[in-house]
């Protein structure tokens, strides 16, 4: 859930800055994306006792956030206040449609994780009432 929260925040940041203009390629906002990695945890807490095929507890951790290397958008707008000496204004390399797709995916993944947690909680509560 934490990883999807980071993904939602970076996507929201990208969408918020999608139309921010700049006068140079060095200062323009660049799209950011979270990098995930699978993390395996042994249920007993001993990572050295885990066999190669044992995936008793699998999760996702965020390795970091990287900037996109997609090309920036250069638009010829000579009347824009941030236009350079050639009349170009630089815009971020953010595709709003792609970012909205990422946001929907992250939101649904987060929602599914919440439902799994709630189902697990209900199952544990029912197991505890079996002895009564």
N, C-alpha and C positions, 0 to 999 in steps of 0.2 A: 504494500500500500504506500509505503514511503517512496519507493521508486516511481510509482505512477504519479504521486503528488509532485515530485521534482519534474517529471515530464510535463505535467499540466502547467506548472509555473514557467518553465522555459518556453512552452508553446504560447502561453498568454503573453509573455514578454515579446516574443517574435511578432505576434499579431499586433500588439500595441505599437511596435516600432516599424511596422511594414511600410508606412508611407513617410517616414522621417527623412527629410532631405539633408544633404550635406554638400559642402563646396569642394570636398576632395575625397579621393578614394581611401585615404588613410583614416579619416575621421568618421566615415559612414558606419552605421550599425550593421553588423553581420549576424545572420541567423545563428542561433545556438541550438544544439541538440544534446540530450542526455545520452551517455554511453552506459549500457547495462552489462552486467556479467552474472552468470548463474553462480550461486554459492551453495555448496553442499555442506550440511551440518549433520553429524552423527547424532542420533537421538540420545546416546549415552554421554555425549560431550567429549568423546575421545576421538579426535580427527585421525589419529594414526591407526585406529582399529577398523576404520571403514574399508571395506573391500572395494575393488574397482567398479563393480556393478551396483553397489549399495547406494541408493539415493534416498535414504530414509527421510530426509528433510531438505527440500529444495526451495531456494528462495532466489531473489534477485537483489543485487546490490548496485548502487550507482558508482561507477568508476570515476566519473567526472563529466564535465560539460565542455563540449568542443564547439568551436566556431565553424560554420559551414564554409567550404571552399568553392561554392558555386560562384559564377561570375556576378559581379554587381550590375545593377541597372544604371545605364547612363542615358539620360534624356536631354534632348536639346531644347532648352527653355531659356533663351537669352534674356528674357524680361524677369526671370525669377531673381529675388534678392541674393540667393546663394549660388548663382551661376558662376562658374569659373571664367577665366579670360576667353575661353573658346565658346562659352555659352552653354556648357553642359552642367547638369545638376546630377549628383549621385544619389541613388536610392538603394536601400538594402536588398540583399539577395534572398528575400523572403517570399515564398509562394503562399498566399493566403489560403488557397484551396487545400494545398497540402497540409498546412498548419491546422486548418479546421478538421481535416481528416484525422490528424494526429491527436487533436484535442478530444474528438469523439471516441477514438480508440482508447485513449488513456482514461477517459471518464468511465467508459464501460468496463474496462479492466478493474478500475478502482471499485466500481459498483459490484462487480462479481466477487471481488475479494471480501467486501463487506458482507455480502450474502453468505459466503462460505463461513465467515467468522460467526455470523448469527446462527446459522444452521448447526455449526459445531457446538456453540454455546447451548442451544436447545437440546441437542443430543446428550450432552453431558448432564444437563439438568434432569432429563428423563431417566438416565442411568442412575442418578443419585436417588430418584424416587422409587426405583424398583425394590429396594430393600425395605421399604416402609410397609 
